[in-house]
Each structure stands twice: as structure tokens, then as C-alpha cells.
Amino acid sequence: MRFEVFVAARYLKAKRRQAMVGVITLVSAAGVTTGVAALVIALAITNGMRHYLQDRLLGASPHVELVSRRAGGIQNWRPLLERLRRVPHVSAAAPALYGQVLISRGPRAGYAVIKGIVPAEERTVSNLLSFVTKGSAKPLDPDDVGADTSLVLGASLATRLEAHVGDDVLVISPNESLTPHGFTAKYQRCRVAGIFHAGFSEFDNGMALMRVADAQRLFGEPGIVSAISFKVDDVYQAPAIGLAVEDAAGSDFIATNWMEQNRVLFRALRLEQTVIFIVISLIVLVAALNILIALTMMVMEKTRDIAVLMSFGVEPSQIRRIFVLQGLMISVTGTVLGLALGYFGAWAGGHYHFIHTSQEVYAFDTLPFASRPEHGLLVAALSIGISLLATLYPAWVAARILPAEALRYE
């Protein structure tokens, strides 16, 4: 093979009578570099989005939730909670009460989901309270009971209401209460104790936190919770652990997990990654076609040289390998440069966060990057594989040259 490598390298470095062949060769290498770099960066972005959303979801929401099959929520939940904490692989458990409300402040109003919590227990199953950026969640503690009912708003919801820490808002529940004037909606005036920024639009746009006892009074459900939330020791085993929790709780309960609740989101991200990979791979395909054109023109330029080599006893298979190696040299050079450029671009994007996004549209403020070594191997295999296929036809044509025909008029 040393002979074939030597001749292939000489052909690439030699001055050509047709300058266009050299230009196309450079364009081919640049195309491979661009395609590989674009693929690496695109895969890093989609992988970063998936990791960001998964981390935020797992930080802000429970891994497993147990709800009642019957309407009315979970009654007598404290003994059940203590019993389910002993289920294998369950790290922590906490109660939660959910309810849809309308929150208004002056002329501004917005729909939200109230989550009634016990802060000390909620901190064991999620990081939602650690995302409080303004004010404090301390007024939600049972021991810190004041004259006002406290509320912690999501950042986007607070912006929409133009509410700040210390402001009063009116929380209106759709649950009816009987008054001398008939049935009316229940409402509660609350003081904004804090504002949290979870970095995920589903929470920041439409969730507010309240002490569970206050939420029970607001919804007219004393002593009842909507769900029991669990944190597990292996998030990827959440479906199996959820079934164990469901069996331990009894037939009146059903367990859901974070994978089921966000299946559509992660399927969409996986589909997006596949589509981006296919579309950007077309850049590599175009570069491979340029390699095919460059090698074909090189065969036409070197027809006499090929005939001379074959007349000296060089086998057609050796001629074939010469041109295959030429294409591979172009491809490998472009691939190595593309991988270096792509991983550097992904590192720079993840380190400096210079690509900003609108959190009202996306779940993150800056575009996340998370490159993986296996993605580089996949992209390199794709690039070199397509380029190898592009070399087969020119190499076959070169190997079929007949020395007598090529040198007839020399």
C-alpha cells in the first residue's frame, strides 16, 4: 500500500494543468469540513436542549406521582405517605394539592395552577423552592403563620400580572361556595412572598406555590391532597418504581412518572434531532459529489500517466486504490478539521452563552450545547463512508484505462 499512498499524495500535491481540478478539490475538502462542523454543532444543540429540559423537569417536578382513581383526592393521606416512604428505591415523598385558579392584580389577570405544598417535605422531592430569585419562600412554612396568605409566583406569571414581592393579588377558585346570595366563586386575597424562576416555561408561566393548608381552605377540601410526590434513586427506573408504589398503595391509586408526563416533548426532541441530522447531512453529500467530480476530472487529466504506470506493470487494482485513497485523504482531512471546528464551536457556545433566546417561546434563556464523543464518531463514519462511495466510480474508470488506447497518439 505504500506505493499507492505515495502516488495518491503526489497527485494531490502536484501542480495541475487544469486549475479547476485543484479548486474543486479545495471546495470538496471545505465542504466536508463545513458539513461535519455543522452536524457536530447541531447535534450538540439538540442534545443540550434535551439535557437542559430533562434536568429542569427533574429538578422542578417529582419523579413519580401517586393520585387517586376516585374523584375527590386522597383522604387520610398521612399514614399512606409514611407507608409509601418505605417502598424500595423511594428516596423521599411529599404531599401536593393542585387546583386551577384565576389570579388578578388590578386590571391584569392570568390563569394559573396553584400547588399547595409543605415546604420542608417539598424540598426533598424537587428543587422548585430553590429557584426563588426574589423574596423568600419562608412565609410558606407552617411555623411562619401570619395574617396574610402567602403566595410564590412563577417569574413569567408575575411579569404578566406586573406583581412584585409584597404586592397583594386576588386568587379566585372555580369551586363554588354557598352564601346568602347564592353560589359564588371562592376567592382569597394573598400577599406575594416570592418569585421563582425555574427556567421552564410550563412552571414559570402558569404555576404559583401556596401553603397546603391555605390551598385546602381555598379549594374547600380540608384534609385532602391531590397527589403524593416521590423522588427515586434512579430516574430511568421511574416507571418500574412507580408500579411498585402503585402496588403498595392499593387498587384505588394510580402512579404516573416523569417519562409518561413528558413523552410527547421528548419524542418531539428526538424527531427534531433526527430531521436535523438528515438535513445537514446533505452538506456532506454535496461535498462528496464534489469529490466525485474532482476525481473524475483528475482521471481525465492523468490518463496518460495512468497508462504509463500500467505499462510498467502496475495492476488495475493498484490504480483503483490510488484514486480511492485520494478521495479518502480529502475526506479525512475535511472530517478532522470539521470535528475540531465543530467541537470548538460547541464548547464556545456552551461556555460563553452568546446565543440568546426568548424564554417566552423556549424554555431556556440561552441556547444550550452538550457535545458527546459518540456523536463525533457517528458524524466521522457518515462523512468518510459517503466520501468512500463517491470515490468508487472514478477509481473504477481509472482502472479500466487501456494503455495502448491511451498512448496511441502520444
N, C-alpha and C positions, 0 to 999 in steps of 0.2 A: 504493500500500500504506500510505501514511502515515495515510489516513483509517481503514482497518481496524485498524491498530495503535493509533491514538488511542482508538477506540471500545472495543476489547478491553481496553486498560489501564484505561479509565474503568469498564467493567463489573466488573473485578476489584477496583477500589478503592472503588467506590460502596457506600453503605450499603444493605443489602437488607431488604426487608420480611420475608423468610424467613431467620431467623438460621441455620437448619440448613444452608442452601446455603454460607454462609461457613465454618461448622465443617467441612463435608465438603471444601471447597477446601483448608483448612489441613491437614486429615488427609491429603489426597491428596499435597500437597507434602511433608509429613513422611514419608509412606510411600515416596515416591520417594527422598528423602534417605537414609532407613534402608536401603532395598534397595540403592542404589548403594554406600553406605559398606560394607555387609556384603559385597557382591560384591568390591569392591576389596580388602578385608582378607582375605577367603577366598582369592582368587587370589594375594595376596602370601604367604599362609601356604603354600599348596601349591607355589608357585614357590620359596619359600625352602627348603622340605623337599627339593625335587628338587635345588636347587643345593648344599645342605648335604651331602646324601648323595653327590652326584656328586663334589664337591670332596674329601670324606673318602675316598671309594673310590679316586679317582685319586691321592690322597696316600699312602694306605696299601697300595695294590696296584699291580702293574705294568700298563702299558697293553696289552702283548701278552705272551703266554707261549707258549713252544715246548715241546712234550712229544713223547715217542717213541710211535709207534704200537705198538711191541712192549713186552711186559712186561719189567720189569727196569730201567727208567730209561734214562738217557743215559750211555753209557760214552765214555771218551776225549773228554770234553766241552770241555776247554780249547782245543784247536785250533779246534773248531767255534765256540766263543764268540768267539774272536778274529776269525774269518772273518765271522761274522754282524754284528759291530760295524760292519763297513764297508758294510752294506746301506743304501741311501739312506733318509733320514728317520729312521734309528735314532740316538737321542742317546746311549744307554747300554745296557749289558747286564750281567746278573749271574746267577750260578747260584743254585739253590734246591733243597732236598731236603725233601719233605713226608712226614709219617707220622703216623698216629693212635696216640695213647698214652693211658694212664691215669695221672694224676698224683695222688698221695696225700700227705697230711701228717697223721699220726696217724689218727684215725677218719674224717677228711674226705677225699673223693676226687672227682675230676671228669675227664671225658673232654676231650681237647684235641687240637689239631693242632700238632705240632712243625714249625717251619720252620727248617731248617738254612741258615745264611747265611754269607757272607763280608762282614762289616760295611762295609768300605771300598767294596766294589762294590755292596752293597745300598743304601747311601746315594745312589748315583747313579740308581737306578730307583724309589725310594719314599722317603717321609718317615717310615716306621714307627719308625725308631730315634730320630727327633727328638721322638716322642711320649712318651719315657720321662720320667715325672714323679717317680719315686722311685728312688734308687740310680743305677746307671750301666750303660750297655751296653758300656763299655770292656773288661770281662773277656771279651767275645766276640771281641775282636781276636786274630788268630793269634799276634801277638807277645807277648800277655799270657797266657801259659800257666801256670796254677797247678796246685795239687794237686787242686782241685775242678773238676768240670764245672759251668760256669755256665749259668744259665737266666734269661731275662727273660719274666715272665708278663704276660698281659693283666690289666687292673685288676679286672674283674668276676670273672675266674677266681681271682685272688689273694684277693679278698674271700670267695669261696665256700670256698676252702681255708684261710682265715684265715692266709695266708702273708705274711710281711714280708721286707724286704730283709735278707739274712744268714741266713734260715732254710734248713734242708735239707728237700728234698722227694724223694719216690721216684717216678721215671718208669719205667713198665712198658710195654714194647713187646709187641705181639701176635706179633712174629716169634719163632719158637722157636729155642732153642739146645740143642745136644746136650751132656748132662752124664752122669756115671756113673750117675745115677738116671733117665736117660731125657730126653725132650724137655721143656724148661721155658721159660716166657716169659722174655724178656730184660728186665733191669731195670738202672737206673743211678741212683745217689744224686747229686743235683745241688744246688748252692747257688743260692739266688735272688739274682741280682746286681742286678736292677732290675724295675720295674713300669711298663708303658706304658699310656697312656690315649688310644686312637685316636679315641674319640668315636663309634665304630661298633660295635654290639653283636656283629656276627659276629667281629670281631677281639678285642674286649675280653673276651668271654665264653668263647672257646674257642681261643685261639692262644697259643703260647709260642715264644720265639726261642732258638736254640741255635747254637753254632759248627758249621759244616757238617761239620768233621772229627769232632766228637763225635756228631753225628747219624748219620753214616755208621757209626761203631762201634756205636751203639745199635741201628740197624736192620740191622746186618750187611751193609752194602752199601759196602765200601771203594771209593773212586774213582768212585762213581756219584752223579748228581744226578737229581732228578725232572723238573726243568724249567729252562729258561733264560728269565729275565725281561728284558723290554725296556721302555725308555722312548722314546717317539717325540716328534717335534717338533710334531705336530698330532693331538690326541687324537681328533678327529672323523674322522680318516682312518685310525684304527687298524685297521679291517677290511682295507683295501687294503694297508697296510704289513705286516699280518700275513701276507697272501698272498705278498707279496714275500719275507718272511723264510722262509716255508714252502718257496717255490721254491728259494731259495738253500740251504736246509738239505738238501733231497732228499726223496724219496718216503717215507722211513721216519719222517718227522716231520709233526706237525700243529700248527697255530698257533691259539690262541684269543685273544680280546681282551676288554677290559672291557665292551664293549657286549653281547657274547654271554653273558658270565657273569652279567650283572645285567639281562638283558632282562625277566624276569618282574617284578622290582622296579620298573623304570621304566614298564612297561606299567601296573602297578597304580597308580602315582602319576598317570599320565596319565588313567586311568579315574576315579580319585578326583577329580581336578581337574574333569573333565567333569561328573560327577554333582553335585558341589558347586555348580558354575556353574548347572546346570539347576534344582536345588532352590532355591537362594537367588534365582534369577530370578523365582520365584513371588511373592516380596515385591514386586518391581517390577510384576508382573502385577496383583496385588491393588490396588496404588496406581493403576494405570491404570484399573482398574474404578471406583475412587473418582472419578477424573477424569471418566469417562463419566457417573456418577451426578450429579456436581456440575454438569456442563454441561447435562445433561438437565433438571435442576431449574431451572437458570438460564434455559433456553429457555422453560420454563413460566412463570417469573416475569416474563420480559421479552417475552412475546408481544405485548403492546400496544406496547411501544417498537419492536419489530421491525416491526410493521405500520405504525407511523408513519414509520419510516425508509424502508420500501419504498414508501409512498405519496408520499414526496418524491423518488422516483426511484432509490433505492439498489437495485442489481442483486442478484438472489438469490446470484450467485457472490460478491459482496462480503459478504453476510450469512454465507455459508458460511465465508469466510476469517476473519471476525471470531471465530467460535467455535473454529475450528482454531487460530488464534493464541492464544486464551485458554488452550486446553489446552497448547499448546507453551510458553507463559510459565510455567505451573505446572510443567511437566516440566523445562524448562531450569533454573528456579530450584532445584528439588529436586535435579537432577543435579549442578549446580555445587556446591551445599552438600554433597551426598553425596561427590563426588570429593574436596573439601577435607578433609572429616571422615575419609574412608577412607584417604587418603594420609598424613594426620597420624597416624591410629591405627597404620598400618603402620610409619611412621617411629619412633613412640614404642615400639612393641613390639620393633622391631629394635635400637633404641638402648639401651633400659633393661633389656631381657630380664626383664620382670616376670612372664612366663607360664612356669612351670617344669613340666617333665615328668619322668616316671620313665625313667631310661635303661635299666632292666631291660626295659621294654616298648618304648620307642622308641630310636632311635639317637642322640638328642641330649638334652642336659640342659635346654635352654630352647627354646621354640618359635621357629623361625627365620622371619623376614619378609624378603621380597625383592620389592618392588613394581616393576612395569615400566610405562613410559608407554603401550605399546600395549594393555595391559590396560585402562587408563583410557579409551582411545579406544573399545575394544570395548564396555565397560560403558555409556559415554555413548551410543553408537549404539543399543545394545539398549534403554536406558531411553527415549530420545527416540522411537525407532521404535515401541515398544509404545504409548507415550502418544499418538503421532500417529494410530495406528489407532483408539485409544479416542475420539478427537475426531470421527471421520468420521460416526458415526450422529447425534449431537446436532447437528452442523453441517448435515447433510442434512435433518433435521427442521425446523430453523430456516429453512432456505432455501425450504421448501415451504409456509410460512405464507402464507395469503391475506389481504391487508389488509382486504378487505370483510368477510370472515367474522370476523376478529379484532376489528374495530371496530364490529360490528353493534350491540352492546348498550352501547356507550360513550356 
